[in-house]
Amino acid sequence: MKRSIPLKLKLTAISVCILTAMCVAFAISTIYSTNGLVQATITTPAISVDESMPAISVDESMLAITSEPSAAVTEALWQFRGTTVLVMLCLIAIGSALTYLFASRTLKPLEDLTERVQHIDIHNLDEGVSIPQTKDEAAKLAQAFQNMTEKLNLSYQVQKNFSANAAHELRTPLAAIQTQLDVFQMKPDRNAEEYTNLLQSIGESTERLSNLVKDLLTFTNEQGIGKKEPVELKPLLEETVFELEEYAATKHIEITISGKGTVLGDDSLLQRAFFNLISNAIRYNVDCGSIFIEITDDQVTIADTGIGIPDEAKSHIFDTFFCVDKSRSRELGGSGLGLAIVKSIIEKHNGYIYVKNNQPQGSIFIVGFNSNI
Ligand code: ADP
């Protein structure tokens, strides 16, 4: 690879070139002016003779005009030229040394930053970089770099936690299948009922696994909004409720939809978000409970009469893999990704979501859109 020239040497070289050009120009102009001055001096008589002046005796030599400078003048002239060139060279040398010194000192924080950045990797992202006290561009660059590493570190930690949680969630049903198979294999005589029970519980575990993988894929593959077109909320919600009718019937839950509204967005993504919210409202509802869905111009409210959410958990329920009661959620077939997917979809629609308590019991999820039409 071609060796690069350090910035401080480049800056010094540029300064030396400029300094040399200016010094040479100054020396040439000084020497040239001095030559002219000497020439003017030797062609001017020492005393000027005027007709009106009273006659006085003047030494003829004082009136003489010579074109050649005397030996003493020539020597002084050469001495002057020599001194000028010497001073010029000294100025260039001192100027170059000072430029190098200042360039090195000014670029030192950049060199330190470069060295630090070269040693940063994914394992020491949290160590960050030191910010020089200079308040100049180098300090701003270091600060910008520090902000970037902080964001990178945060997103790396989120990814790491996400992967760990995903692995843990995947391991649970797999471990359940493995245990059931081990126990089954150890049995000496296996009857038809035991075979049926085994197949049923393996079926439940694989269904859980496949739901989890589906949610993981949805969450990780979710890109921006595919299309942005007016979406009538009432038919969309009616269709979603129709899909969940069977599930609601298992708990004898009544679902009511009122009002209407239109938002700008992607109907399939919105349907996915409302599907998760309504299926949660069924999952965490009591037997013979109810769900009220109210649509206005810029909001959809989903109120249930279920078990409700404790106040301290309200700010976490939209986090990935968060469950108020893990074993209960698992039992009910939840993956802990449903509300994280909802939040991500709603935010892509320039909207917001929050939860509050229903009276006398249950939760109310409020989904608001800023881009309604
Ligand atoms: P899960 O797949 O476990 O349901 P979600 O992300 O959909 O995951 O929900 C996160 C947690 O929020 C759930 O474990 C549950 O405790 C709580 N939750 C969500 N919706 C409701 C609701 N309508 N009523 C009560 N709790 C709810």
Boltz pocket constraint, residues with backbone or C-beta under 6 A from the ligand:
constraints:
  - pocket:
      binder: B
      contacts: [[A, 276], [A, 277], [A, 280], [A, 281], [A, 284], [A, 285], [A, 304], [A, 306], [A, 307], [A, 308], [A, 309], [A, 317], [A, 319], [A, 322], [A, 323], [A, 324], [A, 325], [A, 329], [A, 333], [A, 334], [A, 335], [A, 336], [A, 337], [A, 338], [A, 339], [A, 340], [A, 363]]
      max_distance: 6.0
